[in-house]
Amino acid sequence: MGRHSSDADRGGNDWSRAAASSGGAAGGNSRSDDDFGFEHREAGSGRRGGWLWAIVALVAVVVLVTGVIIWQAGSGGCGDRTRVAVASDAAMTGPLREVARQASADSCYDYDVQTAAGADVPGLLTQGAAAPDLWVADSQVQARRVTTQVRRDLDLVSPSTASTPAVVAGENVPELQTWVDVMKLPDLRTGSPVDTSTGDAPIIGALGAVDAGELPEEKFTEAMTILAIQQNNARLANDNEGTRLNLANTSGVPVVTTEQQYELFMRTHQGSKLKSTIPASGTVMLDYPLVNTASAARQQVADDAGTALVAALNTDAGRKALTEAGYRDADGNGVGEPVKKLQLRDPSAVDKALRQWQVLGVPIRSLVVQDTSGSMETPAGGTTRAGLLIDASKTGLKLFPNNTMIGGWAFSVDKGGEGQDWVEMAPIRRLDARSGSGTHRDALGRAVEEGLSDLGGGTGLYDTTLAAFKKVQDTYDPNYSNSVIIMTDGQNEDPNSIGLDELLAELKRLEDPARPVLVLTIGISDDADSNALKQIAEATGGTTYIAENAADIRTVFVDAIQARVAAAGR
């Protein structure tokens, strides 16, 4: 209970004890008579003495009651206490509970502060009367996104209760100019951009560069795509600031976190070699707004309780609690050195970017179809076209996270027997699935090398493309983005296959909005039939690309992912 509640209890007990004491004196305690200045009476005057004691007791009660009323009016005392449910970002829960105890003592509210994970908040806010009265989000961006999602107005009791900058922590983080550099860091780990502000900090930071005209839109999309590929299901099962910092501390991978969480971690890991940094262009501030999320019947109660809680946060004791927990004040002053804050002129740009992210975040399921015709033996850049394709495939395999599903086909005229131009090298499976003594990723790498070592025959492009499309569509997985990647150095040379027009017509006929399959075509060298490859890709909403060297493959796979954004907007 708060201080007023305890004082009220004590007042009631004192009141009861006083009344009991008066009653005891009325029972004939001659010492009490003397103490109050009355003479001893004869037995016949007992009735008069009883009246006197009744008057004394009544006066005592009146004095006590008046005192309690005056105390309540003069010190803000309460009759009934009001419970206020507060949902809090995990990092803020500790100091907020400490301050809430003081706020309870200075008000008529009993604050119940409970941690709410970002992903759980939308569900909490749609519980009607059971919804929390107040919510401390990690940023206004996140608060606006969630309230929009649940179709509520953003009712800010305070736009910021504290702040902390987003930082990159690691042992050997290179010099960073912008958040695009952060997004491209190998093995980077960050939170979910949809659920946390440490997750969307790189996106907001990079958008700031776009907003300022310092970064082309396509470069931003490319960087976000690379980040999506790396983050796609690569997070820890218990993904939060602490687990990411522990990962950075034990493995050296860079992580996006907050200055506040980094400072707390370093206090308890004195021997850690972790360092924190921010890009030279500036950083994003998490500002921890207090939001009124109460049901309609409790809106005013929540607003008043929130105002009292903000007042407690702004006292010396409240500011001390936040500072000791590693937070800066709402203006960004306090714990660390001053930082340059990145802000967006149009906050809706974040919503658009996150819609793209949600498309990009869908894991990939693809059948990679590689040309093994005789022309792949042609020399190219110190190796052969087949060698170029092997290097490209190895690069691609390193890009994809473990939850990607990849299968492989090889093709040339009659490769799989008379009338069949393709043969399966590896089935479509998750890259981390067990295969022999290793993983499917390992097995697929070996299959590619073996397949591209067995070259010969002409290019059976059209029949193979149609068969691959049907294969992926027939085995369609709605939890993935399903696609076919065709890699070839030539043009269709199978005299018994369907023609280009027939292939395009079939792809259009088979198109199913409920089971979309994109075809990405990659020409290996300038000898590839770029016109046919372009038409095949466009028929399904895919993209085409000519890879002149192995280094181009990274851009090719980035383009493959970006194609899903364009397809989603069609």
C-alpha positions as CSV (number, residue, x, y, z in Angstrom):
1,M,0.0,0.0,0.0
2,G,1.1,3.6,-0.5
3,R,1.8,6.1,2.3
4,H,-1.7,7.5,2.4
5,S,-3.3,4.1,2.6
6,S,-1.0,3.2,5.5
7,D,-1.6,6.6,7.3
8,A,-5.4,6.1,6.9
9,D,-5.1,2.6,8.5
10,R,-3.0,4.0,11.3
11,G,-5.5,6.8,11.8
12,G,-8.4,4.4,12.1
13,N,-6.5,2.3,14.7
14,D,-5.6,5.4,16.7
15,W,-9.2,6.4,16.6
16,S,-10.4,3.0,17.8
17,R,-7.8,3.0,20.6
18,A,-8.9,6.4,21.8
19,A,-12.6,5.4,21.9
20,A,-11.7,2.2,23.8
21,S,-9.7,4.2,26.3
22,S,-12.6,6.6,27.0
23,G,-15.0,3.6,27.5
24,G,-12.6,2.2,30.0
25,A,-12.6,5.4,32.1
26,A,-16.3,5.4,32.1
27,G,-16.2,2.1,33.8
28,G,-15.2,3.7,37.1
29,N,-11.5,4.3,37.0
30,S,-11.1,6.8,39.8
31,R,-7.5,7.6,38.7
32,S,-8.9,8.7,35.3
33,D,-11.3,10.9,37.2
34,D,-8.5,12.6,39.0
35,D,-6.4,12.8,35.8
36,F,-9.2,14.7,34.1
37,G,-9.7,17.0,37.2
38,F,-13.0,15.7,38.5
39,E,-13.8,15.2,42.3
40,H,-14.9,11.9,43.7
41,R,-18.7,11.8,44.0
42,E,-21.1,10.0,46.3
43,A,-22.8,7.0,44.9
44,G,-25.9,9.1,44.4
45,S,-24.1,11.3,41.9
46,G,-23.0,8.4,39.6
47,R,-25.6,9.3,36.9
48,R,-24.1,12.8,36.6
49,G,-20.6,11.3,36.3
50,G,-21.7,9.0,33.5
51,W,-23.1,11.9,31.5
52,L,-19.8,13.7,31.9
53,W,-17.9,10.8,30.6
54,A,-20.2,10.5,27.6
55,I,-19.6,14.1,26.8
56,V,-15.9,13.6,27.0
57,A,-16.0,10.6,24.7
58,L,-18.2,12.4,22.2
59,V,-15.8,15.3,22.1
60,A,-12.8,13.0,21.6
61,V,-14.6,11.3,18.6
62,V,-15.5,14.7,17.1
63,V,-11.9,15.8,17.4
64,L,-10.5,12.7,15.8
65,V,-13.1,12.7,12.9
66,T,-12.4,16.4,12.3
67,G,-8.7,15.7,12.3
68,V,-9.0,12.9,9.7
69,I,-11.2,15.1,7.5
70,I,-8.7,18.0,7.7
71,W,-5.8,15.6,7.0
72,Q,-7.6,14.2,3.9
73,A,-8.4,17.7,2.6
74,G,-5.0,19.1,3.4
75,S,-2.7,16.3,2.3
76,G,-4.6,14.8,-0.7
77,G,-5.7,11.7,1.2
78,C,-7.9,9.1,-0.5
79,G,-10.8,7.1,0.4
80,D,-10.7,4.2,-2.1
81,R,-7.5,3.4,-3.9
82,T,-7.6,3.0,-7.7
83,R,-5.5,0.2,-9.4
84,V,-3.9,1.2,-12.6
85,A,-2.5,-1.4,-15.0
86,V,0.7,-0.3,-16.8
87,A,2.2,-2.3,-19.7
88,S,5.9,-1.5,-20.1
89,D,8.7,-2.1,-22.6
90,A,11.0,-4.7,-21.0
91,A,14.0,-2.4,-20.7
92,M,11.9,0.2,-18.8
93,T,10.1,-2.1,-16.4
94,G,12.6,-2.0,-13.6
95,P,13.1,1.7,-13.2
96,L,9.4,2.4,-13.9
97,R,8.3,0.1,-11.1
98,E,10.6,2.0,-8.7
99,V,9.2,5.3,-9.7
100,A,5.6,3.9,-9.7
101,R,6.0,3.0,-6.0
102,Q,6.7,6.7,-5.2
103,A,3.9,7.8,-7.5
104,S,1.5,5.5,-5.6
105,A,2.6,7.0,-2.3
106,D,2.0,10.5,-3.6
107,S,-1.4,9.8,-5.2
108,C,-4.6,7.7,-5.0
109,Y,-3.4,5.2,-7.6
110,D,-1.7,1.8,-7.1
111,Y,0.3,1.2,-10.3
112,D,0.7,-2.4,-11.4
113,V,3.6,-2.4,-13.9
114,Q,4.0,-5.5,-16.0
115,T,6.4,-6.2,-19.0
116,A,4.7,-6.5,-22.4
117,A,6.7,-7.7,-25.4
118,G,6.3,-5.6,-28.5
119,A,4.7,-8.5,-30.4
120,D,2.1,-8.9,-27.6
121,V,0.9,-5.3,-27.3
122,P,-1.6,-5.3,-30.2
123,G,-3.4,-8.2,-28.6
124,L,-3.4,-6.5,-25.2
125,L,-4.9,-3.3,-26.6
126,T,-7.8,-5.2,-28.1
127,Q,-9.0,-6.8,-24.8
128,G,-11.6,-4.1,-24.1
129,A,-12.1,-3.5,-20.4
130,A,-9.1,-5.8,-19.7
131,A,-6.7,-3.7,-21.7
132,P,-3.9,-1.9,-19.8
133,D,-4.7,1.6,-18.7
134,L,-1.2,2.9,-19.7
135,W,1.6,1.7,-22.0
136,V,5.2,2.8,-22.1
137,A,6.3,2.0,-25.6
138,D,10.0,2.1,-26.7
139,S,9.3,4.8,-29.2
140,Q,6.6,7.1,-30.6
141,V,7.1,5.4,-34.0
142,Q,6.3,2.0,-32.4
143,A,3.4,3.5,-30.5
144,R,1.9,5.1,-33.6
145,R,2.3,1.9,-35.6
146,V,0.5,-0.3,-33.0
147,T,-2.4,2.1,-32.3
148,T,-2.9,2.4,-36.1
149,Q,-2.9,-1.4,-36.4
150,V,-5.6,-1.8,-33.7
151,R,-7.5,1.3,-35.0
152,R,-7.1,3.5,-32.0
153,D,-6.1,7.1,-31.8
154,L,-2.6,7.7,-30.4
155,D,-3.4,9.4,-27.0
156,L,0.0,10.5,-25.6
157,V,0.1,11.3,-21.9
158,S,3.7,12.2,-22.4
159,P,5.7,12.1,-25.7
160,S,8.8,11.0,-23.9
161,T,9.5,9.8,-20.4
162,A,13.2,9.1,-21.1
163,S,15.5,8.4,-24.1
164,T,18.4,6.4,-25.3
165,P,20.2,6.2,-28.7
166,A,20.4,3.1,-30.8
167,V,24.0,1.9,-31.1
168,V,25.9,-0.9,-32.8
169,A,27.9,-3.1,-30.4
170,G,30.6,-5.6,-31.2
171,E,34.3,-6.3,-30.8
172,N,35.5,-5.2,-34.3
173,V,32.8,-3.0,-35.8
174,P,34.3,-1.0,-38.7
175,E,33.9,2.7,-39.1
176,L,30.3,3.4,-40.1
177,Q,29.2,6.4,-42.1
178,T,25.5,5.7,-42.4
179,W,22.9,3.2,-41.2
180,V,23.1,1.6,-44.7
181,D,26.7,0.5,-43.7
182,V,25.1,-1.0,-40.6
183,M,22.5,-2.9,-42.6
184,K,25.2,-4.4,-44.7
185,L,27.4,-5.6,-41.8
186,P,28.1,-9.4,-42.2
187,D,26.3,-11.5,-39.5
188,L,24.5,-8.4,-38.1
189,R,21.8,-9.2,-35.5
190,T,19.0,-6.9,-34.6
191,G,15.5,-7.1,-33.3
192,S,12.3,-7.5,-35.3
193,P,11.6,-4.2,-37.2
194,V,7.9,-4.8,-36.8
195,D,8.0,-5.3,-33.1
196,T,10.9,-3.3,-31.7
197,S,12.5,0.1,-32.2
198,T,16.0,-1.5,-32.0
199,G,14.9,-3.5,-35.0
200,D,13.6,-0.6,-37.1
201,A,16.4,1.8,-36.0
202,P,18.6,0.8,-39.0
203,I,15.7,1.3,-41.4
204,I,14.7,4.7,-39.9
205,G,18.4,5.7,-39.9
206,A,18.8,4.8,-43.6
207,L,15.5,6.5,-44.5
208,G,16.9,9.6,-42.9
209,A,19.7,9.6,-45.4
210,V,17.1,9.1,-48.2
211,D,15.1,12.0,-46.8
212,A,18.1,14.2,-46.8
213,G,18.9,13.3,-50.4
214,E,22.1,11.6,-49.4
215,L,21.0,8.1,-50.5
216,P,19.1,6.9,-53.6
217,E,15.9,5.0,-53.0
218,E,17.2,1.9,-54.8
219,K,20.3,1.8,-52.6
220,F,18.1,1.9,-49.5
221,T,15.9,-1.0,-50.8
222,E,19.1,-3.0,-51.6
223,A,20.4,-2.5,-48.1
224,M,17.1,-3.4,-46.5
225,T,17.0,-6.5,-48.7
226,I,20.4,-7.6,-47.6
227,L,19.4,-7.0,-44.0
228,A,16.2,-9.1,-44.5
229,I,18.2,-12.0,-46.0
230,Q,20.5,-12.0,-43.0
231,Q,17.8,-11.6,-40.3
232,N,15.3,-13.9,-41.9
233,N,14.8,-16.5,-39.2
234,A,18.4,-16.1,-38.1
235,R,17.5,-14.6,-34.7
236,L,17.8,-16.5,-31.5
237,A,14.7,-18.2,-30.1
238,N,14.7,-15.8,-27.2
239,D,15.6,-12.7,-29.1
240,N,16.0,-9.6,-26.9
241,E,18.7,-7.0,-26.2
242,G,20.3,-9.2,-23.5
243,T,20.6,-12.4,-25.6
244,R,21.9,-10.4,-28.6
245,L,24.6,-8.7,-26.4
246,N,25.6,-12.1,-25.0
247,L,25.9,-13.4,-28.6
248,A,28.1,-10.4,-29.5
249,N,30.2,-11.0,-26.4
250,T,30.8,-14.7,-27.1
251,S,31.0,-14.8,-30.9
252,G,32.0,-11.2,-31.8
253,V,29.1,-10.6,-34.2
254,P,27.8,-7.1,-34.4
255,V,24.4,-6.3,-32.9
256,V,22.0,-3.4,-32.8
257,T,21.0,-2.5,-29.3
258,T,20.6,0.7,-27.2
259,E,23.1,2.7,-25.2
260,Q,21.1,1.9,-22.1
261,Q,21.2,-1.8,-22.6
262,Y,24.9,-1.7,-23.6
263,E,25.7,0.2,-20.4
264,L,23.9,-2.2,-18.2
265,F,25.6,-5.2,-19.9
266,M,29.0,-3.7,-19.5
267,R,28.5,-3.1,-15.8
268,T,28.0,-6.8,-15.2
269,H,30.6,-8.0,-17.8
270,Q,33.7,-6.1,-16.7
271,G,36.1,-8.2,-18.9
272,S,34.0,-7.8,-22.1
273,K,35.8,-6.5,-25.2
274,L,32.6,-5.1,-26.7
275,K,32.6,-1.5,-27.9
276,S,29.6,0.6,-29.0
277,T,29.5,3.0,-31.9
278,I,27.0,5.0,-34.0
279,P,27.3,6.0,-37.7
280,A,28.9,9.3,-38.4
281,S,25.6,10.6,-39.9
282,G,23.8,10.2,-36.6
283,T,21.5,7.8,-34.8
284,V,17.9,7.2,-33.9
285,M,16.6,8.0,-30.4
286,L,14.2,5.7,-28.6
287,D,11.9,8.1,-26.6
288,Y,9.6,5.9,-24.4
289,P,6.3,7.7,-24.6
290,L,3.5,7.1,-22.1
291,V,0.3,6.2,-23.9
292,N,-3.3,6.2,-22.6
293,T,-4.6,2.8,-23.8
294,A,-7.5,2.4,-21.3
295,S,-11.0,1.3,-22.3
296,A,-13.5,4.2,-22.9
297,A,-14.9,4.0,-19.4
298,R,-11.4,4.5,-17.8
299,Q,-10.0,7.1,-20.2
300,Q,-10.1,9.9,-17.6
301,V,-8.8,7.7,-14.8
302,A,-5.9,6.6,-17.0
303,D,-5.1,10.2,-18.0
304,D,-5.1,11.4,-14.4
305,A,-3.0,8.4,-13.3
306,G,-0.6,8.9,-16.2
307,T,-0.2,12.6,-15.3
308,A,0.7,11.6,-11.7
309,L,3.2,9.0,-12.9
310,V,4.9,11.5,-15.2
311,A,5.1,14.0,-12.3
312,A,6.9,11.3,-10.3
313,L,9.3,10.6,-13.2
314,N,10.2,14.3,-13.2
315,T,11.1,14.5,-9.6
316,D,14.7,14.3,-8.4
317,A,14.1,10.7,-7.3
318,G,12.5,9.8,-10.6
319,R,15.3,11.3,-12.7
320,K,17.8,9.5,-10.5
321,A,16.1,6.1,-11.0
322,L,16.2,6.6,-14.8
323,T,19.8,7.8,-14.8
324,E,20.9,4.9,-12.7
325,A,19.2,2.5,-15.1
326,G,21.2,4.0,-18.0
327,Y,18.7,6.3,-19.6
328,R,19.1,9.9,-20.8
329,D,16.4,12.5,-20.2
330,A,13.7,13.3,-22.8
331,D,16.0,15.8,-24.5
332,G,18.9,13.2,-24.9
333,N,21.0,14.6,-22.1
334,G,22.6,12.7,-19.3
335,V,24.5,9.4,-19.5
336,G,26.7,9.6,-22.6
337,E,28.2,12.1,-25.0
338,P,25.9,14.2,-27.1
339,V,24.7,12.5,-30.3
340,K,23.3,13.7,-33.6
341,K,19.7,12.7,-33.8
342,L,18.2,11.5,-37.1
343,Q,14.6,12.4,-37.8
344,L,12.2,12.0,-40.7
345,R,10.1,14.7,-42.2
346,D,7.5,12.1,-43.2
347,P,7.0,9.4,-40.5
348,S,4.7,7.5,-42.9
349,A,7.9,6.5,-44.9
350,V,8.6,4.1,-42.1
351,D,5.3,2.4,-42.6
352,K,5.9,1.9,-46.3
353,A,9.4,0.6,-45.6
354,L,8.1,-1.9,-43.0
355,R,5.4,-3.1,-45.5
356,Q,8.3,-3.9,-47.8
357,W,10.1,-5.5,-45.0
358,Q,7.2,-7.8,-44.2
359,V,7.3,-8.9,-47.9
360,L,11.0,-9.3,-47.8
361,G,10.9,-11.1,-44.5
362,V,8.9,-14.1,-46.0
363,P,11.5,-16.9,-46.3
364,I,12.6,-18.0,-49.8
365,R,11.7,-21.3,-51.4
366,S,13.3,-21.7,-54.8
367,L,14.3,-24.2,-57.4
368,V,17.6,-23.2,-59.0
369,V,18.0,-24.5,-62.5
370,Q,21.5,-24.5,-64.0
371,D,22.6,-24.9,-67.6
372,T,25.1,-27.8,-68.1
373,S,25.2,-27.6,-71.9
374,G,28.5,-27.9,-73.8
375,S,28.9,-24.1,-74.2
376,M,29.4,-23.8,-70.5
377,E,33.0,-25.0,-71.1
378,T,33.7,-21.7,-72.8
379,P,36.6,-19.8,-71.1
380,A,35.5,-16.8,-69.0
381,G,37.6,-14.5,-66.9
382,G,40.3,-17.0,-66.0
383,T,37.9,-19.9,-65.6
384,T,35.0,-21.3,-67.6
385,R,31.4,-20.3,-67.7
386,A,30.7,-23.4,-65.6
387,G,33.4,-22.3,-63.1
388,L,31.8,-18.9,-63.0
389,L,28.4,-20.5,-62.2
390,I,29.9,-22.7,-59.5
391,D,31.5,-19.6,-57.9
392,A,28.2,-17.7,-58.2
393,S,26.2,-20.6,-56.6
394,K,28.6,-20.9,-53.7
395,T,28.2,-17.1,-53.1
396,G,24.5,-17.4,-53.2
397,L,24.4,-20.3,-50.8
398,K,26.3,-18.3,-48.3
399,L,23.8,-15.4,-48.6
400,F,20.7,-17.3,-47.6
401,P,19.7,-18.0,-44.0
402,N,19.1,-21.5,-42.7
403,N,15.3,-21.4,-43.2
404,T,15.6,-20.9,-46.9
405,M,14.4,-23.9,-49.0
406,I,16.5,-24.5,-52.1
407,G,16.5,-27.3,-54.7
408,G,18.7,-27.8,-57.8
409,W,18.2,-29.0,-61.3
410,A,20.7,-29.4,-64.2
411,F,19.6,-29.1,-67.8
412,S,20.7,-29.6,-71.4
413,V,19.0,-31.3,-74.3
414,D,17.8,-34.8,-73.2
415,K,19.8,-34.4,-69.9
416,G,17.3,-36.6,-68.1
417,G,16.8,-39.1,-70.9
418,E,15.1,-38.9,-74.3
419,G,12.5,-36.1,-74.3
420,Q,13.4,-34.7,-70.9
421,D,15.9,-31.9,-70.7
422,W,16.3,-31.7,-67.0
423,V,17.5,-33.8,-64.1
424,E,17.2,-33.2,-60.3
425,M,20.5,-32.6,-58.5
426,A,19.0,-32.0,-55.1
427,P,15.4,-31.8,-53.8
428,I,13.8,-28.6,-52.4
429,R,14.6,-28.6,-48.7
430,R,15.6,-26.3,-45.9
431,L,19.3,-25.5,-46.0
432,D,19.8,-26.5,-42.4
433,A,18.0,-29.9,-42.8
434,R,20.3,-32.9,-42.1
435,S,21.7,-34.6,-45.1
436,G,24.2,-37.4,-44.7
437,S,27.0,-36.2,-42.3
438,G,26.2,-32.5,-42.9
439,T,23.3,-30.2,-44.0
440,H,21.3,-29.8,-47.1
441,R,23.4,-26.6,-47.7
442,D,26.5,-28.8,-47.9
443,A,24.9,-31.4,-50.1
444,L,23.6,-28.8,-52.5
445,G,27.0,-27.3,-52.8
446,R,28.5,-30.7,-53.7
447,A,25.6,-31.4,-56.2
448,V,26.2,-28.1,-58.0
449,E,29.9,-28.9,-58.4
450,E,29.2,-32.4,-59.7
451,G,26.4,-31.3,-62.0
452,L,28.5,-28.5,-63.6
453,S,31.4,-31.0,-64.1
454,D,29.2,-33.1,-66.4
455,L,28.8,-30.8,-69.4
456,G,27.6,-31.5,-72.9
457,G,24.7,-31.2,-75.4
458,G,22.6,-28.2,-76.4
459,T,20.5,-25.8,-74.3
460,G,17.0,-27.1,-73.5
461,L,15.7,-23.9,-72.1
462,Y,12.0,-23.7,-72.8
463,D,10.8,-27.2,-71.8
464,T,13.0,-27.0,-68.6
465,T,11.6,-23.6,-67.6
466,L,8.0,-24.8,-67.9
467,A,8.7,-28.0,-66.0
468,A,10.4,-26.1,-63.2
469,F,7.5,-23.7,-62.9
470,K,5.0,-26.5,-62.7
471,K,7.2,-28.3,-60.1
472,V,7.3,-25.3,-57.8
473,Q,3.6,-24.5,-58.3
474,D,2.5,-28.1,-57.7
475,T,4.5,-28.2,-54.4
476,Y,3.7,-24.6,-53.4
477,D,4.3,-23.7,-49.8
478,P,2.2,-20.7,-48.6
479,N,4.6,-20.0,-45.8
480,Y,7.3,-19.1,-48.3
481,S,8.0,-16.9,-51.3
482,N,8.1,-19.5,-54.1
483,S,10.3,-19.0,-57.2
484,V,12.4,-20.5,-60.0
485,I,15.9,-19.2,-60.8
486,I,17.0,-20.1,-64.3
487,M,20.8,-19.7,-65.1
488,T,21.9,-20.2,-68.7
489,D,24.6,-19.0,-71.1
490,G,22.7,-19.5,-74.3
491,Q,19.4,-19.8,-76.1
492,N,17.0,-22.7,-76.6
493,E,18.5,-25.3,-78.9
494,D,16.1,-28.2,-78.5
495,P,14.3,-28.7,-81.8
496,N,11.6,-30.8,-80.2
497,S,10.6,-28.4,-77.4
498,I,7.8,-25.8,-77.3
499,G,8.5,-22.4,-78.7
500,L,8.8,-19.1,-76.8
501,D,5.3,-17.9,-77.6
502,E,3.8,-21.2,-76.4
503,L,5.9,-21.1,-73.2
504,L,4.8,-17.6,-72.4
505,A,1.2,-18.5,-73.1
506,E,1.4,-21.5,-70.8
507,L,3.0,-19.5,-68.0
508,K,0.1,-17.0,-68.2
509,R,-2.5,-19.8,-68.3
510,L,-1.0,-21.5,-65.2
511,E,-0.7,-18.2,-63.3
512,D,-2.6,-18.5,-60.0
513,P,-2.8,-15.5,-57.6
514,A,-3.3,-18.0,-54.7
515,R,0.0,-19.7,-55.6
516,P,2.2,-17.1,-57.1
517,V,5.6,-18.3,-58.5
518,L,8.2,-15.9,-59.7
519,V,10.7,-16.8,-62.4
520,L,14.1,-15.0,-62.2
521,T,16.3,-15.5,-65.2
522,I,20.1,-15.0,-65.1
523,G,22.2,-14.8,-68.3
524,I,25.7,-16.2,-67.8
525,S,27.7,-14.0,-70.3
526,D,26.5,-11.8,-73.2
527,D,25.8,-14.9,-75.3
528,A,22.6,-15.6,-73.3
529,D,19.3,-14.9,-75.1
530,S,18.6,-11.8,-73.1
531,N,15.4,-11.0,-75.0
532,A,13.8,-14.4,-74.3
533,L,15.0,-14.4,-70.7
534,K,13.4,-11.0,-70.2
535,Q,10.1,-12.1,-71.6
536,I,10.0,-15.3,-69.5
537,A,10.7,-13.4,-66.3
538,E,8.2,-10.6,-67.0
539,A,5.5,-13.2,-67.7
540,T,5.5,-14.2,-64.0
541,G,6.4,-10.8,-62.4
542,G,10.1,-11.8,-62.0
543,T,13.3,-10.1,-63.0
544,T,16.2,-10.8,-65.4
545,Y,19.9,-10.1,-65.1
546,I,23.1,-10.7,-67.0
547,A,25.9,-11.8,-64.7
548,E,29.3,-11.2,-66.3
549,N,31.3,-12.4,-63.3
550,A,30.9,-14.2,-60.0
551,A,30.8,-11.0,-58.0
552,D,27.5,-10.1,-59.8
553,I,25.7,-12.9,-58.2
554,R,25.2,-11.0,-54.9
555,T,23.3,-8.3,-56.8
556,V,21.4,-11.0,-58.7
557,F,20.1,-12.6,-55.5
558,V,19.3,-9.2,-54.0
559,D,17.3,-8.5,-57.2
560,A,15.5,-11.8,-56.7
561,I,14.4,-10.8,-53.3
562,Q,13.4,-7.2,-54.3
563,A,11.3,-8.7,-57.1
564,R,8.9,-9.9,-54.4
565,V,8.3,-6.3,-53.2
566,A,7.4,-5.3,-56.7
567,A,5.2,-8.4,-57.1
568,A,3.4,-7.6,-53.9
569,G,2.5,-4.2,-55.2
570,R,1.1,-5.4,-58.4
